[in-house]
Amino acid sequence: MTPDRRAPTGPDIAVLPGAGSFGGELRPLMQAFGSPAWLVCYPGRFGRGFGRPALSFDHVVRSCVDQVVARRSVRPVLVGHSFGAYVAFAAAAELERSATGPAAVVVVGAMPPHLFSVSESVTRSRAALATYLDEMNPEFHSSGEWREVIIDTAMSDLTLLREFDPVRCGPLRCTILAARGETDPLTTTAGLAEWGRSTHGDFAHRDFPGGHTDLLGNAAFLAWLRGETSARWDVSVHG
């Protein structure tokens, strides 16, 4: 049988979760895109079969790059939420040095690289981190062992994020799309607009109803995301 070599009709969507996340809050986004969307698995995140936890931020980025390259997709789109936005940005910089340059990077719930910071308290105090997670996601009311797993994972992610050096990535060439929830305590509208400094390509940004996490299920946000990524991918591939 002759392999089906028809050109793709839409982008491959790599979705990168936030600190401590195992992807549950990203289900509405994944469902909005359907089969083209897939969840990037950070090292050690999903059990022994996926290796040991990352020992550096660069290790997380390299794993993301390897997963994207392995799919052999045409001009993929990287969608990163919070911590995942910085992984997506750094991974896109590496991908642009190869033949797998992305069509767009979507950053959600994250300040631009030159304005981001990680409070030392959330990487040293479990109580401070638990409070931080509750503020970011009011639905985070897990108790017992699962809550402890999430806190441990988030603390590890945020500790690694302190290593992120945006200067090493430099401005991208691809489109950056930035979004935030209007009540997100981690971001500001003015800050979101500053993502435009992180690319030489096109840039668009928008605020939506919602907070840091529940934005991910907002219908207006999902419609905007689908429309923008499809349009940017189409221009990138077909000119």
N, C-alpha and C positions, 0 to 999 in steps of 0.2 A: 504494500500500500504506500502510495506517495504521501510524504508528510505534508500537513497543512501549513503552507508558508504564507498565508494571507497576512497582510499588514494589520497590526493592531488598530482597533477603532477608538481606543481611549487609553488613558495613562494607567500604569501600574502604580498603586498607591501604597507606599511604605509608611506605616503608622508607628510612631515612637512614643511610648507612654511616659508619664511623669515620674517623679521620685517616689519610690515605694509602691508604684502601681503594678498590678498584674493584668491590667487591660480591661477590667470590668466596666469602668466608666466610659470606655471608648466604644462600647457596643453600638450605641446609636450612630456613631460616625462610621463604623465599619459596615453597618447595615445600609446606610445611605449610599455607600459606594458599591456594595455588593461584592461579587467575587474578585474584582481587581484589587481590593484592599486586603492587606495582610499585616499582621502584627510583628514588628521587629522584636526578637527575643534577646534581651541583654544577657551577657554571660552569667551562668549560674542561676538565672531567675526562675526557670521552670524545671528544676530538678536536676538529678545527677546526669541525665542524658544530654544536658547542654553545657557541660563543663563546669569549671569552678568560677566563683564570683570574680568580677574584674578587680584587678589590683591597681588600676589607674584609669583616669578619664580617657586617655588615648586608647586603652584596651577596649573600652565600650565603643568608641568611635570606629575602631578598626573592625570590630565584630559587625557593626551595622553596615559598614562599607562592603565587607565580604558577603553578607547576606543579600544586599542589593545587587552586587555584581553577579552572584550565583544565579540570579533569576534571568539574566540576559535580557532584561526589558529595554524598550526603546524610550529614552528620555523619561525616567521615572519621576514621580512626585513624592517628596518627603514631607510628611505631616507630623510635626512634633508638638506635644503639649508640655508646657512648663519645662522641667528638666530635659524632656525629649526634644524641645525646641533647640537647645544648645547642642545636643548630640546631632540633630539633623543639620544644623548650620555647619558644624565642624566636619561631618561626613560629606556634605555637599562640596565643601572646599576640596576634599580629597578626590571625590568623584569627578570634579571638574578637571583634575589633572590626568584623568583617564578617558577612555572612550565611552564612559557611562555617565556623562554629565547630566544632571537632572534638568527637567523642564522648569521646575519651580520648587521652592521650599516654603512650606506653610508653618508659621510659628504662632502658637496659640497660648495665651496666658503667660507671656514672658517678656521682660524688658529687653531692649537691644543689648548686644554684647558689651558695648562700651559703658553701659549704665547698670549692668547686672551686678548683684552682690549676693553672697550667702552669709547669713548671720552665723557667727561662730557658735552662738548659744545652741542652735539646732543641731550642730554636729557634736556637741559635748553633753547636752542634757536631754535625757529621754522625756522628762516632763515638759521641757520647752518645746521639744519636737512634737509631742502629742498635742499640745495646745495649738501649735502651728498647723498641724494636719487637720484638726477640728475646724480651724478658721477657714482653711482652704476648701474643705469639703464638709459642710454641715451634716451630711449623711454618713460621715465616718463615725459610726457609733459601735463598731465591732468591739467585742470584749474578749478577754481570755487569750488563748494562744495565737489566734489569727491576728488580733490587734498587735501583739508583740512582734509577729513576723513582719507586719507592715512597717512598724516603727523601726525595726532593725534594718530592713531593706532601704527605707527612706534615708536613714542616717548614713548608711553606706553610700548611697547615690549622691547625697548632698556633700559628703566629705570629698568624693571624687570630683564633684563639680567645682570645688574650690581650686582645682588644678587647671581648670579651663582657661586658656590664654587666647583671647580673640585676636590678638595681633598676629598670631601664627597662621590664622585662617585667612585674614585679609578680606576685602570685599569680594563677594561672589560675582559671577557673570549672569547667573540665571535670575528669574523673577523671584521676588520675595513677597508673599502675602502674609499679612499680620492681622490677628484678631484678638479681641479681649472681651470679657464680660464687663458690663457697666459697673458692677459692684465688686469686681475683683480687687482685693486689697493688695495684691502683689504688683499690679500694673497701673499705668495712667494713660490717658488718651494721648497726651503730649509725648510720653515716653514711647508709646507704640509707633508714633509717626517717625521716631528716630531710627527705626529699623531701615528706613530708606538709605541711610548712610552705609549700610552693610552690603550693598550690591551696586554694581554698575549697570544692572539690567532694570527691568520694569519693577514697579513697586506699587502695592495697594494695601490699604489698611482700613479697618472698620470696627466699631464698637457694636455689641449686641446685648440684648437683655440677658441677665444672668450673672453668675459669679465666676470664680476661678474654675470650678469643675462642672457645675450644672449647665454652663454654656455649651458643653459638648453635646447636649441633647436638644438644644434650641433649634426649632424648625427653620427660622430665618438664617441662622448661622450655617446650618447644613445645606440649605439651598444655595446660599452665596458660595460656600466652599465647593460644591459640586460644579456650579456654573463657572467659577473663576478657574479652577484647576483644569477643567475640560477645555476652556477657551485658550488658556496659556499653553497647554500641551499641544493643541491643534496648531497653533502658530509656530511653536517650537519645532514640530515635526514636519509640517507641510508648508511653512513659510506664509 
